[in-house]
C-alpha cells in the first residue's frame, strides 16, 4: 500500500492505492459530482480487504455540508463507480465531513473557514487561539483572543485546526 498525493489544484486528494486502482479513476468520477453540489473533496481513501473494501470520501464546504449533500454524493458516486466498474467486487462508501481536528493547510481551507475560530500550534509548543480572518499569499491572518491581529506563514506553524470558543458561545 502506498499513499499518493494528487498534485495541483487546491483540492488535496489523498488516495490509498491497491493493486490496479488508479487515483484518477475515482477522482474523475467524483469531481463533477462535487462541483455540482459545490463541495470540496479533501480526501479519498481506499481500504479494507478483498471481500470487505471501504471507500472513504471526505468533503467540506463553507458553512458546512448537510446530510442531503452527503447522501447525494454517496449515491451518485456509487452509480458512477458501478457503471465504470472501477472497484472490483463488493464495497461500501463512507462520505463524511472533516472533524474539528482536521488540519487547515491550504488557501481553500482558510477561505472555507473564514470567520471561524482556530487553534494554531507553534513549533515552541505554545498555541494561539482566535478568529480566522482568511488566507494570505503564504499563510493566513487571525485575530487573537486578546484582539490583536496577526499574520502567520504556514511554514512557521506546526498545525492549525478549528476550535470552539465556548466563552463566546455562552454569551
N, C-alpha and C positions, 0 to 999 in steps of 0.2 A: 504494500500500500504506500502511495506517495501523495503528498499534498502539492497541488498545483494552484498557483495564484493567477487569476485572469488579468492580463496586463491591460493598460489603457484606462479608459473612462473612470468616472467617479464611482461606478459600481465595482465593489471589491468582491468578486465571486470566488469562493473557495470551494474546491472540489476534492473529494477523496475518490481517486480513480481506481477502478478494479478492472483487471484484465483488459478487455477490448472497449471499455467505456471511454468515450472521448468527451472532454469537458464541453466542447462546443455543441454537441448533440443536445444536451439538456438546456443550455443557455439559449440556443437558437429557438427552441420551442417555448421557453419561458419568457424571453424578452418582450415579445409582442403582447402577451397577456398582462405582464407587469405594466407596460406602458399604457395599455388601455385602461387599467384601473388606477394609474397614477401612483404606483408604489415603486420603491427602490428595492432591488434584490441585494441583500447584504451577503448572503452565503448560501451555498448549496453543498450538502454533504451526502455522500452515498455510503452506507454502512450495512452491517449485518452479514449474515452468512448466505450461502447459496439458496437455501429454502426460505429464508426469512430476511429479505432485503428491505432496507428502510431508506427512503429518500427524504432528507430534511431540507426544507427551504425556509430561510429567514428573510422576512420583508419588513419594510418600515415606510412611513410617510409622515410628513409634517402634520402634527395634530393627532397622530395615531392611526391605527388600522382597525376597522370594525370587523366584527365576526363575519359579516356577509362577504367582505373582500377576501378574507382568509378562505372561506368556503368556495368562492368563485375561482380563486387561483388553484385550489386543490382539485376541483372538478375539471377545470379546463386543462390543466397540465396533465392530469390522468388521461383524459381523452386524447391529447396530443401524443403522449408517450405510447399509448396503446396503438394508435394509428401508425406511428413511425416505428413501432417495435424496437424502441431504444433499450429497454430493460427486459432482458430475457427472464421468463418465469414470473412468479408472483412477487409483488412488492407492496409496500404501504407508503403513503405520502404523509408527511407531517409538515404543515405550513404554520409558522408561528412568527411572532414579533420578537425583537431583541429585549432582553431584560434590562434592568437598570445597571447591571454590571457589564453590559456590552460596551466595549471601549469606543469612544468617539475618536476618529483618527483622520478623517478626510474633510475636505471642503464641504462636501454634500452632508456629512454628519452634522457639522456645526451649523449649516444653513437650516437643515431639517429641525434642529432642536434649539434654534434661536429663541431667547426669552425663557428657557427652562434653566433650572438650577443644575450646576455641575460641581463635581469634586475633582480637583487636579492633584495628582500625586507628583511631587518633585523628587529629583534624584537624592536630595539630602534626607529624605524620609518625611519631610513636612508635607502638609496638604493645604490647599486653598479651596474655599467654597464660595460660590457666588453665582450670579446670573450670567449665562452665556449670551454675549452680545453679538455673536456671529463670527464668521471666518474672516481672516485677513489673508494677505498674499502667502505667508509661510506659517500661519498658525491661527490664532483666534484671540478675541478680546473678551474680557469678562469684567463684571462689576462685582467686586469683593463684598462680602457681608458687611464690612465696615463702610462701604460706599465708594471707595476708590476704584477707578478703572485701571485695568492692567492688560497689556498686550503680551501674549506669550507665543513663543515659537514652538512648534511640535517637537523639535529636536531638544528642547530644554525641559521637557516633561517626560515622566515615566508612563503615566496613564491618565486618561480623562474619562470619567463616567458620569451619567446623570445622577442627580442627588435630590432627595426630598427634603425641603426646608420646612420641617414641622412647625417651627416658630411662626413663619409667615402664614401657614395654613390655619393655625389655631386663632389667628387674629380676626 
